[in-house]
Amino acid sequence: MFLASSDNYAEARAVLVGLPFDATTSFRPGARWGPQAIRNVSEVLEEYSPYLQKDLGEVSFYDAGDLELSPGQVEASLKQIKAAAADLLEAGKLPIFLGGEHLVSYPLIQAAYRRYPDLAVLHFDAHADLREEYLGARLSHATVMRLVAEEIGSGRLYQFGIRSGTWGEFAYGQQHTNFFMDAITTPLSKLAPELAQRQRPLYVSIDIDVLDPAYAPGTGTPEPGGCTPQEIFKAIQLLKDANVVAFDLVELCPAYDQSSITAVLAAKIVREAILAWGS
């Protein structure tokens, strides 16, 4: 169980769900073990956030454990993930999903978009994830944001911290999405007040590899040159008054995180998300 989680689902505003799925991982597999790794280290954290000046004791949230997904069954697993997200949204919960690889975001966003037709997606990542296909596969962690853009409309996708991809991905992003190469807090500080004022429904997706590997080595596709943890914490602070309706944190790979520093960082990001949006 995650630090300070309640045992009362009915009263919980936020619900954590683990998604142990890494069927399309292209480099280093093992992200399916990410959700439990985050839970295991969460107890090292304090319940109080000095950034948000709030305590987990002030928020009612529930850890629902991991979904039981069939290994290797991509389409069946995505269908199951989408149904779980739809159920939580229908129940009025704030879903907080722990990946797993980034493809899990696609069915989650599909469910959120069905519930909120004016949804916008904020995507924090090292990689553009805008390929049309990867090694012949349309469903891949390398295509997930292209799928999202085609689902919700490319102008509703905001991409932050991107520093890796093909020429075609960068061209597509710069033409069709709100594409902020290698930048997070500067563009978000301008965008967040408008989003908060309009109370537009937002889905936030953070790939742990948006951070520099010096801070987050435990990921399947590390990419040098990323942001600092303080920038991610600041991004959450900037969005604390926004209408965030769902959140995911993906691509933690414990096999490459021998000291657990990536897992602890991920757990702290989750704590901040719960406190920012779960009350």
C-alpha positions in Angstrom: 0.0 0.0 0.0 1.1 3.5 -0.7 2.1 5.7 2.2 -0.9 6.8 4.3 -3.5 5.3 2.0 -7.0 4.9 3.4 -8.9 1.5 3.6 -12.2 3.2 2.7 -12.8 3.3 -1.1 -16.2 4.9 -0.8 -14.9 8.0 1.0 -11.7 8.3 -1.0 -11.5 11.2 -3.5 -8.3 9.8 -5.2 -7.7 6.2 -6.1 -4.3 4.7 -7.0 -4.2 1.8 -9.5 -1.1 0.0 -10.7 -0.8 -1.0 -14.3 1.8 -3.8 -14.6 2.1 -3.7 -18.4 5.3 -3.5 -20.6 4.4 -5.6 -23.6 5.7 -3.1 -26.2 8.9 -1.9 -24.4 11.5 -1.3 -27.0 14.8 -1.2 -25.1 14.9 -2.4 -21.4 11.9 -4.3 -20.2 10.6 -4.4 -16.6 8.3 -1.5 -16.2 5.6 -3.9 -15.1 7.3 -4.0 -11.7 7.2 -0.2 -11.4 3.9 0.2 -9.4 5.0 -2.1 -6.6 8.4 -0.5 -6.4 6.8 2.9 -5.9 4.6 1.5 -3.1 7.5 -0.3 -1.4 9.6 2.9 -1.0 6.9 5.3 -0.3 7.2 4.9 3.5 10.6 6.7 3.3 8.7 9.9 2.6 7.1 12.3 5.0 3.4 12.7 4.7 3.8 16.5 4.6 4.7 18.4 1.5 6.6 21.7 2.1 5.9 22.6 -1.6 2.2 22.5 -1.3 2.0 23.0 2.5 -0.4 20.1 2.8 -0.3 16.7 4.5 -1.6 13.3 3.3 -3.6 13.1 6.5 -5.8 15.9 5.0 -6.6 13.9 1.9 -8.7 10.7 1.6 -7.1 8.4 -1.0 -7.3 4.7 -1.6 -4.7 2.3 -3.1 -6.6 -0.3 -5.1 -3.5 -2.4 -5.9 -2.6 -3.6 -9.4 -4.9 -4.6 -12.2 -4.5 -8.3 -13.2 -3.4 -8.1 -16.8 -2.6 -10.9 -19.1 1.1 -10.9 -20.1 1.6 -10.4 -23.8 -2.1 -9.7 -24.6 -1.8 -6.1 -25.7 -5.3 -5.3 -27.0 -7.0 -7.2 -24.2 -5.0 -5.5 -21.6 -5.7 -2.0 -23.1 -9.4 -2.8 -23.1 -9.2 -3.8 -19.5 -7.3 -0.7 -18.5 -9.8 1.5 -20.3 -12.7 -0.1 -18.5 -11.1 0.4 -15.1 -10.5 4.0 -15.8 -14.0 4.5 -17.0 -15.4 3.0 -13.8 -13.3 5.3 -11.6 -14.3 8.4 -13.5 -17.9 7.4 -13.5 -17.6 7.0 -9.7 -16.4 10.6 -9.4 -12.8 9.6 -8.3 -9.5 11.1 -9.3 -7.6 8.2 -10.8 -3.9 8.1 -10.2 -2.3 5.4 -12.4 1.1 3.9 -11.8 2.8 2.3 -14.9 3.9 0.3 -16.6 5.0 1.5 -20.0 3.6 4.6 -21.6 1.2 2.8 -23.9 -1.1 2.5 -20.9 -1.9 6.2 -21.2 -3.8 5.7 -24.4 -6.8 3.7 -23.0 -6.7 5.9 -19.9 -7.0 9.1 -22.0 -9.7 7.5 -24.2 -11.8 6.9 -21.1 -11.2 10.4 -19.8 -12.0 11.9 -23.2 -15.3 10.0 -23.3 -16.2 11.4 -19.9 -14.8 14.9 -20.6 -15.2 15.9 -24.4 -13.3 19.1 -23.9 -10.3 17.3 -22.3 -6.7 18.5 -22.8 -3.6 16.4 -22.2 -0.4 17.6 -20.6 2.5 15.2 -21.5 5.9 15.4 -19.8 8.4 13.2 -21.4 11.9 12.9 -22.9 10.5 11.3 -26.1 7.9 12.8 -28.4 6.1 9.4 -28.8 4.6 10.7 -32.0 5.5 7.9 -34.5 2.7 6.5 -36.7 4.1 3.0 -36.1 7.1 1.4 -34.5 8.6 -1.8 -36.0 5.3 -2.4 -37.7 3.1 -2.0 -34.6 0.5 0.7 -34.4 0.1 0.2 -30.6 3.4 1.0 -29.0 4.9 3.1 -26.2 6.6 5.0 -29.1 3.3 5.8 -30.8 1.1 6.6 -27.8 0.9 10.4 -28.1 0.3 10.2 -31.9 -2.7 7.9 -31.0 -3.8 10.5 -28.3 -3.5 13.4 -30.7 -5.6 11.6 -33.3 -8.1 10.7 -30.6 -8.7 14.1 -28.9 -7.4 16.5 -31.6 -3.7 17.5 -31.9 -4.3 21.0 -30.7 -5.4 19.7 -27.3 -2.1 17.9 -26.6 0.6 19.9 -24.8 4.1 18.3 -24.8 6.8 19.4 -22.3 10.5 18.5 -22.0 10.8 16.7 -25.3 14.4 16.1 -26.4 14.3 12.9 -28.4 12.5 11.5 -31.4 12.8 11.2 -35.2 12.8 14.1 -37.6 9.2 13.3 -38.5 8.1 13.3 -34.9 9.6 16.7 -34.3 8.1 18.1 -37.5 4.6 16.7 -36.5 4.9 18.0 -33.0 6.0 21.5 -34.0 3.2 21.7 -36.6 0.3 19.9 -34.8 0.7 19.8 -31.0 1.6 22.4 -28.4 5.3 21.4 -28.5 7.8 22.7 -26.0 11.1 21.2 -26.7 13.4 20.8 -23.7 11.2 23.2 -21.7 8.8 22.7 -18.8 8.3 25.5 -16.2 8.7 28.5 -18.4 5.9 27.6 -20.9 3.8 26.1 -18.1 4.0 29.2 -15.9 2.3 31.1 -18.8 -0.2 28.4 -19.6 -1.3 27.2 -16.1 -3.2 30.4 -15.0 -5.3 30.3 -18.2 -6.1 26.6 -17.7 -6.9 27.1 -14.1 -9.2 30.1 -14.8 -11.1 28.2 -17.5 -11.2 25.0 -15.4 -10.7 22.9 -18.5 -10.5 19.2 -17.7 -6.9 18.1 -17.8 -5.2 14.7 -18.0 -1.5 14.8 -16.8 0.9 12.2 -17.9 4.5 12.1 -16.6 7.1 9.7 -18.1 9.8 9.4 -15.5 12.4 9.7 -18.2 11.5 13.4 -18.6 14.0 13.7 -15.8 17.7 13.6 -16.5 19.1 10.0 -15.9 21.3 11.5 -13.1 18.1 11.8 -11.1 16.1 8.9 -12.6 18.3 6.1 -13.9 15.7 3.4 -13.4 13.8 3.6 -16.6 13.7 1.6 -19.8 14.8 4.4 -22.2 17.0 6.9 -20.4 17.8 10.1 -22.3 20.5 12.5 -21.2 19.8 16.2 -20.8 16.5 16.2 -18.9 15.0 18.3 -16.2 15.5 18.3 -12.5 13.1 17.0 -9.8 12.5 20.6 -8.7 11.1 21.4 -12.2 8.5 18.5 -11.9 7.5 19.6 -8.4 7.2 23.1 -9.7 5.0 22.0 -12.6 2.6 20.3 -10.2 2.5 23.4 -8.0 1.7 25.5 -11.1 -1.2 23.2 -11.8 -2.6 22.9 -8.2 -5.6 25.1 -9.1 -6.3 23.4 -12.4 -9.0 20.9 -13.1 -6.9 17.8 -13.3 -9.3 14.8 -13.7 -6.7 12.0 -14.0 -2.9 11.5 -13.7 -0.4 8.8 -14.6 3.3 8.2 -13.9 4.9 5.7 -16.1 8.1 4.0 -17.3 9.8 3.3 -13.9 11.9 0.2 -14.4 13.2 -1.1 -11.0 15.7 -3.6 -12.5 17.9 -0.5 -13.5 17.3 1.3 -10.2 19.7 -0.5 -7.9 19.6 2.2 -5.2 15.9 2.9 -5.6 16.5 6.6 -6.1 14.1 6.6 -9.1 11.4 4.8 -7.2 11.7 7.3 -4.3 11.5 10.2 -6.7 8.4 8.6 -8.4 6.8 8.1 -5.0 7.4 11.8 -4.1 5.9 12.9 -7.4 2.8 10.7 -6.6 2.6 12.3 -3.2 2.6 15.7 -4.7 -0.1 14.7 -7.2 -2.3 13.4 -4.5 -2.0 16.5 -2.4 -2.4 18.9 -5.4 -5.4 17.3 -7.0 -6.9 14.7 -4.7 -8.7 17.0 -2.2 
